[in-house]
Amino acid sequence: MMDLYYIEDDSNIASAVKEYLEQRGFKVTICVTLEKARQSLEAHVPAIVLLDWNMPDGRGDSLCQWIRRNWKELPVIFLTVRGDTADIVSGFWSGADDYVVKPFELEVLYSRILALLRRTGNIAGQYLSCGKITIDLKRRIVSCHLKEVSLSVAEYQLLLYLMQNKGKTVTREKILEQVWDVNGNYVNNNTLTVTMKRLRDKLCQPDCIKTVRSVGYRMEDTI
């Protein structure tokens, strides 16, 4: 099931689109403000975004530009009543991949979503997120609060292992085995402690990395 975010403040339109697409296998999250959309995107990157232009707290083109700066491959389709040539051109210049003018047929929208996803694939799998921390697996880039963070190889591998096991408590022994021993680098517990401290410092002491006393660590989303 692919995640889809729909940024739309009209509850009737949003409900109709959500119901139609969920019947066809999408998991649809409705965001009624741009701020809610930003928060949702920072927490989890979906497969595709549908975006209205006129929102209660701003313009959709500003969000589209923000998306492009942070997730270059994330597909974005404008769904809007603004159908003038200048608006359509502006939408594409803002970074949109497609532009659909209201009113529209749900079947046509669905077809355009599928066509776009055939070209881009499900990029959601390219990103791992927890709290305000994101790993771009394709580029091996770590971001915290949308700012790139430079990590050593060991710090990156430690964070990646915790991310891949998000929600689970992993023992210190298992971390040492998967991050160091598997590569032939046999180290002791102190190396893990020091690496974790450096990682936390670089990520501004994130709440989402938990220490499980006398056992290991757990990474989990915080409310």
Backbone bond lengths (Angstrom), bond angles and torsions (degrees), N, CA, C in turn:
res aa  C-N    CA-C-N  psi(-1)  N-CA   C-N-CA  omega(-1)  CA-C   N-CA-C  phi
1 M - - - 1.464 - - 1.527 109.77 -
2 M 1.329 116.42 126.38 1.464 121.34 -178.86 1.522 111.28 -90.79
3 D 1.326 115.45 137.21 1.460 120.62 175.98 1.528 109.79 -80.58
4 L 1.317 115.67 137.52 1.458 122.59 177.83 1.521 108.32 -134.66
5 Y 1.331 117.34 130.40 1.459 121.88 174.93 1.521 108.85 -103.14
6 Y 1.339 115.57 130.99 1.456 120.85 177.17 1.525 107.60 -118.41
7 I 1.329 116.91 113.72 1.459 122.83 179.88 1.512 107.65 -94.38
8 E 1.342 115.60 102.84 1.464 121.98 -171.89 1.530 109.19 -157.42
9 D 1.345 117.07 131.30 1.469 120.22 -178.89 1.527 112.95 -99.45
10 D 1.316 118.10 -6.63 1.458 121.59 176.26 1.536 108.07 -86.01
11 S 1.343 116.41 108.58 1.456 120.28 -173.01 1.527 112.69 -64.55
12 N 1.322 117.99 -32.19 1.468 120.48 -179.34 1.526 111.38 -67.18
13 I 1.329 115.41 -48.09 1.468 119.53 178.50 1.524 110.27 -64.69
14 A 1.327 115.67 -45.25 1.466 119.98 -178.21 1.529 111.26 -59.90
15 S 1.314 117.12 -43.34 1.467 121.21 -178.98 1.523 111.59 -65.01
16 A 1.344 116.07 -41.10 1.460 119.93 -179.40 1.529 111.05 -64.85
17 V 1.333 116.50 -44.83 1.465 120.83 179.33 1.526 110.30 -65.19
18 K 1.328 116.09 -44.38 1.467 120.48 -179.30 1.520 111.26 -59.69
19 E 1.327 116.78 -48.14 1.459 120.72 -178.54 1.531 111.39 -61.89
20 Y 1.323 115.93 -44.58 1.469 120.39 -177.65 1.531 110.75 -64.11
21 L 1.334 116.98 -47.68 1.462 119.85 -175.66 1.527 111.93 -72.74
22 E 1.316 117.48 -33.00 1.468 118.82 178.57 1.522 111.08 -69.01
23 Q 1.320 117.13 -29.28 1.462 120.26 174.70 1.523 111.57 -67.23
24 R 1.326 115.77 -17.68 1.464 121.27 -178.72 1.521 112.63 -109.26
25 G 1.317 115.91 17.94 1.459 119.52 168.00 1.510 116.91 101.42
26 F 1.334 118.60 1.74 1.453 120.36 177.95 1.528 110.33 -90.72
27 K 1.306 115.72 151.24 1.464 121.71 168.39 1.524 106.45 -102.17
28 V 1.329 117.43 111.66 1.469 122.08 -171.32 1.526 110.73 -105.00
29 T 1.321 115.12 127.04 1.465 122.18 174.34 1.517 108.45 -110.68
30 I 1.324 117.06 124.39 1.463 121.88 179.19 1.525 109.25 -93.65
31 C 1.321 116.36 130.29 1.468 122.73 175.12 1.526 107.65 -116.60
32 V 1.331 117.08 119.31 1.462 120.21 -173.75 1.519 112.59 -91.16
33 T 1.322 117.78 -4.67 1.465 121.78 175.28 1.529 109.01 -139.08
34 L 1.320 115.73 162.14 1.461 119.96 176.32 1.522 110.73 -67.67
35 E 1.331 116.77 -35.73 1.458 120.31 -179.84 1.524 110.69 -64.16
36 K 1.334 116.28 -42.40 1.464 119.70 176.91 1.524 110.14 -62.74
37 A 1.314 117.14 -37.81 1.465 120.62 178.41 1.526 110.89 -63.39
38 R 1.328 116.51 -43.22 1.474 120.09 178.98 1.521 110.55 -61.71
39 Q 1.321 116.40 -44.97 1.457 120.14 179.48 1.522 111.31 -61.66
40 S 1.320 116.72 -41.39 1.465 120.96 -179.76 1.522 111.33 -66.59
41 L 1.325 116.56 -40.91 1.458 120.78 -179.88 1.527 111.63 -68.12
42 E 1.317 117.19 -37.30 1.460 120.29 178.01 1.520 111.14 -66.27
43 A 1.333 116.21 -31.20 1.462 120.26 -179.32 1.522 112.36 -81.35
44 H 1.330 116.60 -33.12 1.467 120.14 -176.54 1.517 109.60 -161.39
45 V 1.329 116.63 133.95 1.462 121.79 179.29 1.526 108.81 -93.40
46 P 1.338 118.08 122.83 1.468 121.02 -179.59 1.526 111.42 -83.80
47 A 1.328 115.35 -176.49 1.466 120.41 176.90 1.520 111.31 -79.30
48 I 1.353 116.67 -29.87 1.465 120.83 -175.58 1.527 109.17 -161.26
49 V 1.343 115.51 153.94 1.463 122.06 178.98 1.525 109.45 -123.45
50 L 1.341 115.81 131.55 1.460 122.61 169.44 1.515 106.81 -104.91
51 L 1.337 116.89 134.64 1.463 119.54 -167.73 1.523 112.08 -138.18
52 D 1.332 115.29 126.03 1.463 120.49 172.89 1.528 108.54 -83.93
53 W 1.325 115.88 157.94 1.462 120.07 -177.78 1.525 111.51 -85.92
54 N 1.336 116.73 -48.81 1.466 121.36 -175.94 1.522 110.14 -94.74
55 M 1.332 116.34 109.96 1.454 121.81 -179.47 1.533 109.43 -120.43
56 P 1.329 117.78 158.73 1.470 119.89 -176.35 1.523 114.24 -59.64
57 D 1.329 116.91 -30.03 1.473 119.34 -176.40 1.529 112.98 -113.57
58 G 1.324 116.87 22.29 1.461 117.77 175.95 1.516 112.79 150.16
59 R 1.337 115.43 -165.94 1.457 122.70 -175.93 1.523 110.36 -106.97
60 G 1.330 114.06 140.77 1.449 119.61 -178.99 1.521 114.27 -63.14
61 D 1.329 117.10 -28.26 1.465 118.20 -179.00 1.525 111.41 -65.35
62 S 1.354 117.57 -32.23 1.461 120.12 178.07 1.531 110.39 -66.63
63 L 1.340 116.96 -38.06 1.463 119.97 177.00 1.520 110.45 -68.17
64 C 1.320 116.89 -39.37 1.465 120.63 178.83 1.528 110.67 -60.57
65 Q 1.319 116.94 -42.63 1.463 120.97 177.80 1.519 111.18 -63.70
66 W 1.333 116.28 -39.83 1.473 121.65 178.13 1.524 110.52 -64.11
67 I 1.328 116.36 -41.93 1.466 120.65 176.98 1.522 110.55 -60.63
68 R 1.327 116.20 -45.45 1.466 119.74 -178.46 1.526 112.14 -62.25
69 R 1.324 117.01 -34.79 1.465 119.39 179.70 1.530 111.60 -68.17
70 N 1.318 116.95 -28.68 1.460 120.09 -173.10 1.521 114.17 -106.08
71 W 1.330 117.72 -30.58 1.470 121.40 -179.61 1.527 107.72 -137.36
72 K 1.298 116.02 88.15 1.462 121.31 -170.36 1.524 112.69 -62.80
73 E 1.344 117.68 -32.71 1.462 120.24 -174.44 1.523 113.32 -91.74
74 L 1.331 118.70 -7.52 1.465 121.05 -173.99 1.527 110.64 -65.81
75 P 1.335 118.65 118.76 1.471 120.76 -178.33 1.536 111.60 -67.98
76 V 1.322 115.73 135.47 1.464 122.11 -179.99 1.525 108.85 -131.41
77 I 1.334 115.65 129.31 1.463 121.51 174.88 1.523 108.97 -120.35
78 F 1.324 117.09 125.65 1.458 121.12 173.32 1.524 109.44 -77.79
79 L 1.337 116.81 134.13 1.464 123.42 170.31 1.521 106.09 -123.22
80 T 1.328 117.89 107.23 1.456 119.68 -169.81 1.526 111.67 -153.97
81 V 1.332 115.58 156.85 1.464 120.45 174.89 1.521 111.43 -78.71
82 R 1.324 117.05 -12.73 1.461 120.45 -176.62 1.522 109.33 -78.31
83 G 1.340 114.41 98.29 1.454 119.52 -173.24 1.512 115.29 -110.70
84 D 1.351 117.44 8.62 1.458 119.16 177.02 1.525 110.27 -66.63
85 T 1.313 115.40 152.71 1.462 120.37 -179.62 1.520 111.59 -55.72
86 A 1.327 116.18 -42.45 1.468 120.21 -178.47 1.529 110.78 -62.01
87 D 1.345 117.11 -39.34 1.463 120.52 179.63 1.521 111.26 -67.89
88 I 1.324 115.89 -42.26 1.468 120.02 179.98 1.523 110.42 -62.95
89 V 1.318 116.27 -45.32 1.473 120.54 178.37 1.517 110.18 -61.84
90 S 1.343 116.62 -42.84 1.454 120.80 179.18 1.527 111.18 -62.08
91 G 1.330 116.35 -38.29 1.459 120.49 178.36 1.520 112.15 -61.26
92 F 1.328 115.36 -44.27 1.463 118.51 178.53 1.532 111.78 -68.66
93 W 1.320 116.93 -37.92 1.462 120.39 177.13 1.526 111.32 -64.86
94 S 1.334 116.47 -27.66 1.467 120.19 178.57 1.520 112.18 -75.80
95 G 1.339 115.95 -12.33 1.458 119.54 176.02 1.505 115.60 118.89
96 A 1.336 117.68 3.64 1.462 119.99 -179.62 1.527 110.90 -67.52
97 D 1.333 115.38 149.59 1.460 121.50 176.69 1.520 112.17 -93.77
98 D 1.342 116.23 -21.83 1.455 120.93 179.65 1.523 107.81 -154.82
99 Y 1.326 116.16 164.78 1.466 120.97 -174.98 1.518 107.79 -145.83
100 V 1.333 116.02 118.51 1.460 121.99 -177.75 1.527 108.59 -119.81
101 V 1.332 116.35 127.96 1.464 121.43 -177.02 1.535 109.79 -94.90
102 K 1.327 115.86 132.67 1.472 121.71 174.40 1.524 109.34 -75.24
103 P 1.350 116.90 146.50 1.468 127.32 -6.49 1.517 111.71 -74.01
104 F 1.315 116.49 154.47 1.460 120.94 -178.94 1.525 109.15 -137.49
105 E 1.319 115.04 159.00 1.455 121.26 176.39 1.527 108.86 -86.81
106 L 1.317 117.06 131.84 1.459 121.14 -177.99 1.524 111.66 -60.18
107 E 1.323 116.70 -36.48 1.465 120.19 179.54 1.524 111.15 -64.39
108 V 1.335 116.00 -38.25 1.464 119.83 178.43 1.528 110.11 -68.45
109 L 1.344 116.99 -43.34 1.467 120.30 177.25 1.521 110.33 -58.17
110 Y 1.308 116.58 -46.43 1.474 120.96 179.79 1.532 110.97 -58.93
111 S 1.311 116.74 -42.32 1.468 120.96 179.95 1.526 110.86 -64.22
112 R 1.321 116.65 -38.88 1.467 119.91 -179.81 1.528 110.97 -71.07
113 I 1.316 116.50 -34.86 1.467 119.80 175.56 1.526 109.81 -62.64
114 L 1.331 116.70 -46.99 1.460 120.49 -179.65 1.521 111.57 -63.08
115 A 1.332 116.22 -40.18 1.465 119.63 179.33 1.521 111.25 -62.61
116 L 1.331 115.95 -40.98 1.464 120.07 179.75 1.520 110.78 -67.89
117 L 1.332 116.95 -42.13 1.462 120.33 -179.59 1.519 112.12 -68.33
118 R 1.342 117.57 -27.43 1.474 119.44 175.45 1.524 110.36 -63.16
119 R 1.312 115.87 -32.83 1.471 119.72 -179.32 1.524 112.35 -82.23
120 T 1.321 116.62 -35.98 1.468 119.75 -173.05 1.523 113.84 -99.10
121 G 1.344 116.87 -25.06 1.454 119.56 -172.66 1.524 110.10 73.96
122 N 1.312 115.99 -177.37 1.470 121.40 178.73 1.516 108.73 -91.10
123 I 1.335 116.22 94.97 1.463 118.64 -175.32 1.521 112.41 -75.61
124 A 1.338 117.51 -7.80 1.465 119.89 179.94 1.529 110.65 -56.15
125 G 1.339 116.48 -33.72 1.456 120.07 179.93 1.512 113.71 -70.07
126 Q 1.330 116.64 -10.27 1.465 121.08 178.49 1.523 111.93 -77.73
127 Y 1.333 116.65 -17.16 1.461 120.93 -173.83 1.523 111.79 -121.04
128 L 1.327 115.77 137.58 1.456 122.81 168.78 1.522 107.06 -113.84
129 S 1.334 116.79 135.82 1.452 120.40 -177.13 1.515 110.89 -134.93
130 C 1.324 115.09 148.70 1.460 121.90 172.31 1.518 106.90 -157.95
131 G 1.339 116.13 123.84 1.456 118.40 -174.62 1.514 109.87 59.80
132 K 1.309 116.75 -127.67 1.466 122.41 178.78 1.527 111.92 -100.55
133 I 1.323 116.61 14.37 1.467 121.77 -177.35 1.523 109.70 -104.88
134 T 1.320 116.29 133.63 1.464 121.52 179.13 1.520 109.70 -133.78
135 I 1.328 115.61 139.04 1.461 121.39 172.35 1.520 108.21 -113.92
136 D 1.323 115.72 124.10 1.461 122.16 171.10 1.523 106.06 -89.97
137 L 1.328 116.60 103.12 1.459 121.33 -173.99 1.526 112.30 -65.41
138 K 1.310 116.15 -34.07 1.469 120.18 -178.00 1.523 111.01 -66.67
139 R 1.321 116.41 -42.95 1.470 120.81 -177.09 1.530 113.11 -98.31
140 R 1.342 116.00 -6.12 1.466 121.43 -176.22 1.538 110.28 56.67
141 I 1.333 114.82 44.13 1.458 121.16 179.79 1.528 109.23 -109.82
142 V 1.319 116.10 132.01 1.460 122.17 176.52 1.518 108.68 -107.15
143 S 1.349 115.73 133.04 1.465 120.67 178.22 1.524 109.22 -125.87
144 C 1.314 115.29 145.10 1.451 122.18 175.06 1.521 107.33 -130.64
145 H 1.333 116.79 123.02 1.462 121.05 -172.74 1.537 110.17 53.73
146 L 1.345 115.33 38.12 1.466 124.62 177.22 1.530 113.47 67.15
147 K 1.330 117.05 14.37 1.466 120.78 175.34 1.516 108.92 -111.46
148 E 1.338 115.75 131.58 1.456 120.26 -177.61 1.522 110.81 -64.48
149 V 1.343 115.18 137.98 1.460 122.19 -179.89 1.523 108.53 -119.95
150 S 1.311 116.49 130.86 1.462 121.47 179.75 1.526 109.49 -87.96
151 L 1.330 116.60 121.34 1.463 122.03 -179.60 1.520 110.50 -120.26
152 S 1.322 115.56 151.75 1.458 120.27 171.54 1.529 108.57 -71.84
153 V 1.327 116.50 169.42 1.462 120.57 179.69 1.526 110.41 -59.70
154 A 1.335 116.99 -44.91 1.459 120.90 -178.59 1.530 111.19 -65.79
155 E 1.319 117.09 -40.47 1.470 120.98 179.07 1.528 110.50 -64.51
156 Y 1.323 115.79 -42.25 1.470 119.86 179.06 1.531 110.62 -63.93
157 Q 1.321 117.08 -46.07 1.464 120.68 -178.58 1.524 110.99 -64.62
158 L 1.322 117.11 -36.48 1.463 120.81 177.63 1.528 110.71 -65.17
159 L 1.326 116.28 -47.75 1.462 120.19 178.97 1.531 110.84 -62.89
160 L 1.323 116.74 -42.75 1.462 121.04 -179.87 1.525 110.78 -60.50
161 Y 1.331 117.25 -43.96 1.466 120.27 -179.22 1.529 111.16 -64.03
162 L 1.334 116.43 -40.97 1.468 119.79 178.12 1.528 110.62 -65.92
163 M 1.335 116.67 -40.98 1.472 121.26 178.76 1.530 110.88 -62.70
164 Q 1.317 116.00 -43.65 1.461 120.35 -178.25 1.531 111.94 -65.81
165 N 1.325 116.11 -20.31 1.464 121.58 178.99 1.525 110.96 -114.59
166 K 1.320 116.19 31.20 1.468 120.96 -177.27 1.530 110.68 -54.51
167 G 1.324 115.24 134.13 1.454 120.51 -179.65 1.513 113.96 90.28
168 K 1.340 117.30 -8.63 1.463 121.66 -179.74 1.530 109.96 -111.80
169 T 1.313 116.01 145.35 1.460 120.37 172.28 1.522 108.33 -84.74
170 V 1.337 115.56 123.60 1.464 120.04 178.71 1.522 108.60 -111.22
171 T 1.306 116.17 134.60 1.457 120.56 -176.46 1.529 111.16 -73.92
172 R 1.320 115.64 158.42 1.466 120.22 176.48 1.527 110.06 -61.31
173 E 1.333 116.48 -38.10 1.464 120.48 -179.70 1.537 111.03 -62.60
174 K 1.331 115.57 -42.71 1.462 119.39 -179.44 1.527 110.95 -67.19
175 I 1.322 117.01 -38.15 1.469 120.45 178.43 1.517 110.00 -64.30
176 L 1.330 116.84 -46.25 1.469 119.96 178.99 1.524 110.68 -58.80
177 E 1.327 115.34 -39.84 1.467 120.05 -179.47 1.524 111.68 -66.41
178 Q 1.342 117.62 -45.40 1.459 121.84 -173.37 1.525 113.47 -81.88
179 V 1.313 117.67 -30.73 1.471 120.15 -176.20 1.520 111.86 -92.11
180 W 1.339 117.11 -36.71 1.460 119.72 -175.64 1.530 113.17 -113.55
181 D 1.347 117.59 -55.49 1.464 120.22 -172.18 1.524 112.65 -59.14
182 V 1.353 116.58 -38.56 1.457 119.93 -177.03 1.524 111.68 -61.94
183 N 1.337 116.43 -22.73 1.471 120.83 178.52 1.523 112.26 -99.52
184 G 1.320 115.90 9.07 1.458 119.48 178.24 1.512 114.09 81.12
185 N 1.329 116.96 13.15 1.466 120.85 178.89 1.530 108.53 -106.51
186 Y 1.294 116.34 94.68 1.463 120.85 -175.10 1.522 109.14 -88.63
187 V 1.326 115.96 114.26 1.460 122.03 -176.22 1.527 108.70 -126.48
188 N 1.339 115.82 173.14 1.460 119.57 -179.44 1.525 111.13 -104.88
189 N 1.332 114.53 -179.55 1.455 121.14 -176.84 1.519 112.55 -60.36
190 N 1.307 116.21 -31.59 1.462 118.97 -178.09 1.517 111.22 -64.55
191 T 1.329 117.40 -35.11 1.465 120.73 178.48 1.526 110.54 -62.18
192 L 1.326 116.01 -41.85 1.465 120.16 177.37 1.522 110.84 -63.36
193 T 1.316 117.52 -43.66 1.466 121.41 -179.84 1.525 111.28 -60.49
194 V 1.314 115.83 -45.14 1.473 120.53 -179.60 1.522 110.71 -66.77
195 T 1.328 117.34 -43.33 1.470 121.19 179.60 1.523 110.93 -62.90
196 M 1.330 116.93 -41.82 1.466 120.41 178.31 1.526 110.93 -63.76
197 K 1.322 117.40 -41.04 1.467 119.87 179.06 1.520 110.97 -61.66
198 R 1.326 116.40 -44.78 1.466 120.16 179.03 1.521 111.31 -64.31
199 L 1.323 116.19 -40.32 1.460 120.22 178.91 1.520 109.97 -62.35
200 R 1.306 117.43 -47.63 1.462 120.39 -179.99 1.528 111.39 -61.95
201 D 1.301 116.81 -40.26 1.469 119.97 179.04 1.525 110.70 -61.46
202 K 1.322 116.48 -44.34 1.464 120.21 -178.78 1.530 112.18 -67.73
203 L 1.335 116.60 -27.77 1.461 121.20 -179.71 1.525 112.22 -97.38
204 C 1.340 115.79 16.57 1.473 121.78 175.51 1.528 112.59 61.58
205 Q 1.320 115.98 42.15 1.466 122.40 175.55 1.536 112.34 52.84
206 P 1.309 118.34 62.32 1.472 121.09 -175.31 1.521 112.64 -68.09
207 D 1.337 115.83 140.02 1.465 121.30 177.69 1.520 112.26 -69.35
208 C 1.334 116.61 -20.48 1.468 119.41 -173.77 1.521 113.51 -78.19
209 I 1.330 119.13 -9.95 1.458 121.73 174.22 1.527 107.61 -99.57
210 K 1.325 115.75 110.94 1.451 121.83 -176.17 1.523 110.61 -103.24
211 T 1.316 116.27 141.03 1.458 121.54 171.16 1.526 108.68 -93.79
212 V 1.314 116.40 125.44 1.457 121.40 175.34 1.528 106.49 -101.42
213 R 1.303 115.78 103.32 1.463 121.99 -170.66 1.532 112.49 -53.06
214 S 1.324 113.87 131.59 1.469 123.46 177.57 1.528 113.68 67.20
215 V 1.348 116.76 5.89 1.469 119.84 -179.61 1.521 111.37 -122.68
216 G 1.333 117.53 -63.55 1.458 121.53 -176.24 1.497 111.64 173.38
217 Y 1.350 115.70 -130.91 1.476 120.38 -175.52 1.523 109.81 -139.32
218 R 1.310 114.14 159.22 1.461 120.90 175.63 1.513 108.72 -142.15
219 M 1.325 117.35 137.76 1.456 122.29 176.59 1.508 108.07 -110.67
220 E 1.338 116.49 126.89 1.449 120.06 -178.28 1.508 110.53 -149.60
221 D 1.335 115.92 150.12 1.457 121.16 177.88 1.524 109.52 -65.95
222 T 1.321 115.64 140.63 1.454 121.01 178.08 1.528 108.95 -105.37
223 I 1.314 116.61 149.86 1.454 121.87 -178.81 1.523 109.55 -83.63
